[in-house]
Amino acid sequence: GPLSAVAEPGPACYGRGGEEPTVTDAKLITGVINAANFADGQFILDETKARSAMEKIARILNISVEQAAVAVIRTVDANMINALKLVSIQRGHDPREFAMVVGGGGGAMHGAPLGRDIGVKDIIVPLYPGLFSAWGMLATEPRCDFMQTVLQRAEEVDAADIRALFNRLKQSAEKYFRTDANMADAEITYEDRIDLRYLGQEHSVTVPVTTETATVESILANFHDAHEKTYTFRLDDTPVEFVTYRLAASANVPRPVLNKLSAEGRSLEAARQDSRMVDFPEDGRHEAAVYARDKLPAGTLLNGPLIVEEATSTTLVHPGQKLRVDDFGFLHITNA
């Protein structure tokens, strides 16, 4: 574990028949979630049932229910840290060069400690994080990927062949997008990439290519650099194979526009709700100020510990962290 209780019956605290302890139950017990204002107060959470479910873990470990809830949160955070490392450090990326965008209804409760532990420079909670995936579908440009595998040794390839192959892929992309009336006149942009590998390797490394100006020598130089960044070594004297040519085509179509926050009805005084004791794993128990997100004005700067509540999520800011609200209402969490 921890295992999901799925939508039905849901966590024990929902009072819909769930009996197994979940992360939501743990967040309620530790004070992160407001039982009376969950999902904008559409239903009241039952902390007694959450504690009863968590007792299963507490009894086996011979600890208190509160300690068991903290252990559950530490476990799920550790699982997510490992997942973040898989898509960053283990792919040769330094997390300190990136911001982390937190989506999902539960994501904002975990983003602050995860971002701190992995070392990102900024943790961003977008508007309506519980609906972020749906918003992303509306905001993303239509895209289609085209590819062709042509396995050749590098000495058998020349720049003219590369350009000709990508031109054929672009013709396929044009045909694909122009058959849709909504994209018949849309501007299409392209990203060219090539998969290469050392002779005898099974896995390849994908290298971006500027087709108009690239030479075989420049592509090979970029491949050696990318391989070293990904796998920590390079073999400059080993023959290289060109494997797959990839074209990502995107159509520039109208998308939703983000508007800046209106100042009307927004102030720190209006946003401040109350405060409550919260058990922060690794940081201990602290009294955290609670704010309503829909009343926080742009430019707000606050020091943790604090909680920001909204209908689809709860954002947790740990001690030693800072919260900033940008002009569009996105929350930015940084380490002090």
C-alpha positions as CSV (number, residue, x, y, z in Angstrom):
1,G,0.0,0.0,0.0
2,P,-1.2,2.6,0.2
3,L,-4.0,1.5,-2.1
4,S,-6.7,3.7,-3.6
5,A,-10.2,3.3,-2.2
6,V,-11.5,4.4,-5.7
7,A,-14.6,6.6,-6.0
8,E,-17.0,4.1,-4.6
9,P,-17.0,3.6,-1.6
10,G,-14.2,6.2,-1.2
11,P,-12.1,6.9,1.9
12,A,-13.5,5.9,5.3
13,C,-14.2,9.6,6.2
14,Y,-16.7,9.9,3.3
15,G,-19.1,7.7,5.3
16,R,-20.1,5.7,2.2
17,G,-19.0,2.3,3.4
18,G,-15.2,2.5,3.0
19,E,-13.3,0.8,5.8
20,E,-9.7,0.8,4.7
21,P,-7.4,3.7,5.7
22,T,-6.5,6.1,2.8
23,V,-4.3,9.1,2.3
24,T,-7.4,11.3,2.5
25,D,-8.2,9.9,5.9
26,A,-4.6,10.6,6.9
27,K,-4.8,14.2,5.7
28,L,-8.0,14.7,7.7
29,I,-6.5,13.3,10.9
30,T,-3.4,15.4,10.6
31,G,-5.4,18.6,10.2
32,V,-4.7,19.4,6.5
33,I,-8.3,18.9,5.3
34,N,-11.2,20.8,6.8
35,A,-13.9,18.3,7.5
36,A,-16.6,21.0,7.3
37,N,-15.4,22.7,4.1
38,F,-14.4,19.7,2.0
39,A,-15.5,20.1,-1.7
40,D,-16.8,23.6,-0.8
41,G,-18.8,22.1,2.0
42,Q,-21.0,19.8,-0.2
43,F,-20.7,17.1,2.5
44,I,-19.2,16.8,5.9
45,L,-16.3,14.4,6.5
46,D,-16.4,12.0,9.4
47,E,-13.1,12.1,11.3
48,T,-14.3,9.4,13.7
49,K,-14.6,6.9,10.8
50,A,-11.2,8.0,9.5
51,R,-9.6,7.3,12.9
52,S,-11.3,4.0,13.1
53,A,-9.9,2.9,9.8
54,M,-6.4,4.2,10.7
55,E,-6.5,2.2,13.9
56,K,-5.7,-0.9,11.8
57,I,-2.3,0.5,11.0
58,A,-1.7,2.0,14.4
59,R,-2.5,-1.3,16.2
60,I,-0.1,-3.3,14.0
61,L,2.8,-0.8,14.4
62,N,2.0,-0.2,18.1
63,I,1.8,3.6,17.6
64,S,-0.9,6.2,17.9
65,V,-3.5,6.9,15.3
66,E,-1.9,10.3,14.7
67,Q,1.5,8.7,14.2
68,A,0.0,6.2,11.8
69,A,-1.5,9.0,9.7
70,V,1.9,10.7,9.5
71,A,3.4,7.3,8.5
72,V,0.9,7.0,5.7
73,I,1.7,10.5,4.3
74,R,5.4,9.8,4.5
75,T,4.9,6.6,2.6
76,V,2.9,8.1,-0.2
77,D,5.3,11.1,-0.4
78,A,8.2,8.7,-0.7
79,N,6.5,6.8,-3.6
80,M,5.9,10.1,-5.4
81,I,9.5,11.3,-4.9
82,N,10.7,8.1,-6.5
83,A,8.3,8.7,-9.4
84,L,9.6,12.2,-9.8
85,K,13.2,11.0,-9.8
86,L,12.4,8.5,-12.6
87,V,11.3,11.3,-14.9
88,S,14.0,13.8,-13.9
89,I,17.3,12.7,-12.3
90,Q,17.3,9.3,-14.0
91,R,16.8,10.9,-17.4
92,G,19.7,13.3,-16.9
93,H,17.7,16.3,-15.8
94,D,18.6,18.5,-12.8
95,P,15.4,19.3,-10.9
96,R,16.9,22.5,-9.7
97,E,16.6,23.9,-13.2
98,F,12.8,23.3,-13.3
99,A,9.5,24.4,-11.8
100,M,7.0,21.7,-10.8
101,V,3.3,22.2,-11.8
102,V,0.9,20.4,-9.4
103,G,-2.4,19.1,-10.7
104,G,-5.2,17.0,-9.4
105,G,-7.4,17.5,-6.4
106,G,-5.0,15.9,-4.0
107,G,-1.8,17.1,-5.6
108,A,-1.6,20.5,-3.9
109,M,-1.6,18.8,-0.5
110,H,1.7,17.0,-1.5
111,G,3.4,19.5,-3.9
112,A,5.2,21.6,-1.2
113,P,7.2,18.8,0.5
114,L,7.8,17.0,-2.8
115,G,9.2,20.1,-4.5
116,R,11.3,20.9,-1.5
117,D,12.8,17.4,-1.3
118,I,13.6,17.1,-5.0
119,G,14.9,20.7,-5.1
120,V,12.8,22.4,-7.8
121,K,13.1,26.2,-7.9
122,D,9.3,26.8,-7.9
123,I,6.2,24.8,-7.1
124,I,3.2,26.1,-9.1
125,V,-0.5,25.3,-8.2
126,P,-2.6,26.4,-11.2
127,L,-6.2,27.6,-11.0
128,Y,-8.7,24.9,-10.2
129,P,-6.1,22.1,-9.8
130,G,-8.8,19.4,-9.5
131,L,-9.9,20.3,-13.1
132,F,-6.4,20.8,-14.4
133,S,-6.4,17.9,-16.8
134,A,-9.6,18.9,-18.4
135,W,-8.4,22.5,-18.8
136,G,-5.1,21.2,-20.3
137,M,-7.0,19.4,-23.0
138,L,-8.7,22.7,-24.0
139,A,-5.4,24.7,-23.8
140,T,-3.1,22.3,-25.7
141,E,-2.5,22.7,-29.4
142,P,-3.6,19.7,-31.5
143,R,-0.6,17.6,-32.3
144,C,0.2,14.5,-34.3
145,D,3.5,12.6,-34.4
146,F,4.9,11.0,-37.5
147,M,7.8,8.7,-37.7
148,Q,9.8,6.5,-40.0
149,T,12.4,3.9,-39.1
150,V,15.4,3.8,-41.5
151,L,18.3,1.8,-39.8
152,Q,21.6,3.0,-41.2
153,R,25.2,3.5,-40.1
154,A,26.2,7.1,-39.8
155,E,28.6,6.9,-42.7
156,E,25.7,5.8,-44.9
157,V,23.7,9.0,-44.2
158,D,24.0,12.5,-45.6
159,A,22.2,15.7,-44.8
160,A,20.3,15.7,-48.1
161,D,18.8,12.3,-47.3
162,I,17.7,13.6,-43.8
163,R,16.0,16.7,-45.3
164,A,14.2,14.7,-47.9
165,L,12.9,12.2,-45.3
166,F,11.6,15.0,-43.0
167,N,10.0,16.7,-46.0
168,R,8.0,13.5,-46.7
169,L,6.9,13.4,-43.1
170,K,5.8,17.1,-43.3
171,Q,3.7,16.3,-46.4
172,S,2.0,13.6,-44.4
173,A,1.4,16.1,-41.5
174,E,0.0,18.7,-43.9
175,K,-2.4,16.2,-45.4
176,Y,-3.5,15.1,-41.9
177,F,-4.3,18.6,-40.6
178,R,-5.9,20.0,-43.8
179,T,-8.6,17.3,-43.8
180,D,-10.1,18.9,-40.6
181,A,-12.1,22.1,-41.5
182,N,-11.2,23.6,-38.1
183,M,-7.5,23.5,-39.0
184,A,-7.6,24.0,-42.7
185,D,-5.9,27.4,-42.5
186,A,-4.0,26.9,-39.2
187,E,-0.3,27.6,-39.0
188,I,1.6,24.3,-38.5
189,T,4.8,24.1,-36.6
190,Y,7.3,21.3,-36.6
191,E,9.8,19.7,-34.3
192,D,12.3,17.3,-35.9
193,R,14.1,14.6,-33.9
194,I,16.2,11.6,-34.6
195,D,16.7,8.4,-32.6
196,L,20.4,7.3,-32.6
197,R,22.3,4.6,-30.8
198,Y,25.8,3.2,-30.5
199,L,26.3,0.1,-32.7
200,G,25.2,-3.0,-30.7
201,Q,22.9,-1.1,-28.3
202,E,19.3,-1.9,-27.8
203,H,18.1,1.5,-26.6
204,S,18.4,4.8,-28.5
205,V,18.7,8.4,-27.5
206,T,16.5,11.1,-29.2
207,V,18.2,14.2,-30.5
208,P,16.5,17.4,-31.6
209,V,17.5,18.4,-35.2
210,T,17.3,21.7,-37.1
211,T,16.8,20.1,-40.5
212,E,17.7,23.0,-42.7
213,T,21.1,23.6,-41.2
214,A,22.1,20.3,-39.6
215,T,24.9,18.2,-40.8
216,V,25.6,14.5,-40.0
217,E,28.7,15.7,-37.9
218,S,26.6,18.1,-35.8
219,I,23.9,15.5,-35.2
220,L,26.5,13.0,-34.1
221,A,28.1,15.6,-31.7
222,N,24.7,16.3,-30.2
223,F,24.1,12.6,-29.8
224,H,27.3,12.0,-27.9
225,D,26.5,14.9,-25.6
226,A,22.9,13.6,-25.0
227,H,24.1,10.1,-24.4
228,E,26.6,11.3,-21.8
229,K,23.9,13.4,-20.1
230,T,21.4,10.4,-20.1
231,Y,23.8,7.5,-19.3
232,T,26.8,9.3,-17.8
233,F,29.3,8.1,-20.5
234,R,30.1,8.5,-24.2
235,L,31.9,6.4,-26.8
236,D,33.2,8.9,-29.4
237,D,35.1,6.2,-31.4
238,T,32.2,3.7,-31.5
239,P,30.1,3.5,-34.7
240,V,26.7,5.2,-34.5
241,E,23.4,4.1,-36.0
242,F,20.5,6.3,-37.2
243,V,17.3,4.5,-36.2
244,T,14.1,6.5,-36.3
245,Y,13.2,9.9,-37.7
246,R,10.4,11.7,-35.7
247,L,8.3,14.7,-36.7
248,A,6.0,16.4,-34.2
249,A,3.5,18.6,-36.0
250,S,1.3,21.1,-34.0
251,A,-1.5,23.3,-35.3
252,N,-1.9,26.8,-34.0
253,V,-5.6,27.1,-33.3
254,P,-7.6,29.4,-30.9
255,R,-7.2,28.4,-27.2
256,P,-8.6,29.6,-23.9
257,V,-7.1,32.8,-22.7
258,L,-6.1,33.3,-19.0
259,N,-7.3,36.6,-17.6
260,K,-5.6,38.5,-14.8
261,L,-7.3,38.5,-11.4
262,S,-9.8,41.1,-10.7
263,A,-9.1,43.1,-7.5
264,E,-12.8,43.2,-6.7
265,G,-13.7,41.4,-3.5
266,R,-10.1,40.3,-2.9
267,S,-8.0,41.2,0.1
268,L,-5.9,39.4,2.7
269,E,-8.5,40.3,5.4
270,A,-11.3,38.8,3.3
271,A,-9.3,35.7,2.5
272,R,-8.2,34.9,6.0
273,Q,-10.5,32.3,7.5
274,D,-9.1,30.9,10.7
275,S,-6.2,28.7,11.8
276,R,-5.8,25.1,12.9
277,M,-3.1,22.7,14.2
278,V,-1.5,20.7,11.4
279,D,0.9,17.8,11.7
280,F,3.6,18.4,9.0
281,P,5.6,15.2,8.4
282,E,9.3,16.1,9.0
283,D,8.4,19.5,10.3
284,G,6.2,18.6,13.4
285,R,3.0,20.2,14.6
286,H,2.3,23.9,13.9
287,E,-0.6,26.2,13.9
288,A,-1.4,27.0,10.3
289,A,-3.3,30.1,9.0
290,V,-6.1,29.2,6.6
291,Y,-7.0,31.3,3.6
292,A,-9.8,31.1,1.0
293,R,-8.1,31.0,-2.5
294,D,-10.9,32.8,-4.3
295,K,-10.3,35.9,-2.1
296,L,-6.5,36.1,-2.3
297,P,-5.4,39.2,-4.3
298,A,-2.6,39.1,-6.9
299,G,0.7,39.9,-5.4
300,T,0.0,38.3,-2.0
301,L,3.2,37.2,-0.2
302,L,2.8,34.9,2.8
303,N,5.1,32.8,5.0
304,G,4.3,29.2,5.9
305,P,2.9,27.3,7.6
306,L,-0.4,27.9,6.0
307,I,-3.3,26.3,4.1
308,V,-5.2,27.6,1.1
309,E,-8.6,26.1,0.6
310,E,-10.8,26.0,-2.5
311,A,-13.6,23.9,-3.9
312,T,-11.5,21.3,-5.8
313,S,-8.3,21.2,-3.6
314,T,-6.4,22.2,-0.5
315,T,-2.9,23.6,-0.8
316,L,-0.4,23.0,2.0
317,V,2.6,25.3,2.5
318,H,5.2,24.0,5.0
319,P,7.1,25.9,7.6
320,G,10.1,27.6,6.0
321,Q,8.3,28.0,2.7
322,K,6.8,31.1,1.1
323,L,3.6,31.6,-0.9
324,R,3.1,34.1,-3.7
325,V,0.0,34.7,-5.8
326,D,0.8,35.9,-9.3
327,D,-1.3,38.2,-11.6
328,F,-3.3,35.2,-12.9
329,G,-4.1,33.7,-9.6
330,F,-1.5,30.8,-9.8
331,L,0.0,29.9,-6.4
332,H,3.9,29.8,-6.3
333,I,5.6,28.0,-3.4
334,T,9.3,28.5,-2.8
335,N,11.7,27.5,-0.1
336,A,12.7,30.4,2.1
